[in-house]
Amino acid sequence: MRKKYNPYTLPPWLRTCRMVCKQFSVPFCIFQGIRTILIPTTFDVLLLSIFILLAVALYFEWI
């Protein structure tokens, strides 16, 4: 059986790293979204979708 995920049992340095990633995820998504609107390439669209998925996962504490 799988244990329930608790972010408070992580080491302090890893919690700090997750907090920093959480703070930078939305500005990266906004920047990449503007870039995708101005010059849409396949790479930009894929990168934007990865950033959005990562931001959602961090805010809902899935990872």
N, C-alpha and C positions, 0 to 999 in steps of 0.2 A: 504494500500500500504506500502511496506517495504522501510525504509530509506536506503540510500546508506551508505555503511560501510566506515568510515573514521578513520584510526588508530590514527590520531592526536587529536581526541576528547577524547581519553582514559586518565585516570589519569596517572600522571608521573610514579608512582611505577609500574603500569601494563605495560607501554611501556618499562620500564627498564627490567622487568621480561621477556617480549617477546624478547628483544634484547639478553639477556643472553641465553635463550633457543635457539635462532637462531644461536648463536655462538657455542654452544655445540652440536648442532644436527649433524653436519657433522662429527666431531671426533667420536661421539657415533656410527654413521652408519659405519664408517670405521672399528672401533674396532669390532663391532658386525659382520660385513662382514668377517673379518679375522677369527673370532671365528667360524662362520658358515662354512667357508671353511675347517677349521682344524677338527672340531668335529661337524658335522651336526646332530642336533636333531630337532624335530618338534617345540619345544619351541624357539630355536634359530632362525629358519626360520620365525616364526610368529613375534618374537620380532624385527628382522631385517626389516620385511615388515612394521611394525608399525612405527619404527624409520624413514624409508624412506618416508612414507606417511606424517609423522609429519614434516620432514625437507622440503618436497616439499610445504606443506601447509604454513609453516612459510615463506619460501622464496617468494612465490607468494602472500602472505598476504591474504590467504583464511580464516585464523582464527586470 
